[in-house]
Amino acid sequence: MEANEIEIAETVPASKKLQAADARKLLKGASKLIVAKGKKISEFPIGGRISAATVEAMLGPTGNLRAPTSVLGKTVLVGFNDEAFEKAFG
């Protein structure tokens, strides 16, 4: 984060389990969701209604929000992939 001069506004400890309702809250002000799972990158446009598939993409196998999750402006990035991070926040 420091290399890109990005200031972290909030850090949530891993002990606090964020689930589907929390994922929906993150998407309320968003216009785009980018989900990185390894080398696979999926993009979801966010309109007025947030689909169940969009929320499911943000969750891991335990039903908790995948980490890291970053929000910059109206873009939410879940998971980490260098290419996706650079494209979204570079």
Order of alpha helices (4+ residues) and beta strands (2+ residues): alpha-beta-beta-alpha-beta-beta-alpha
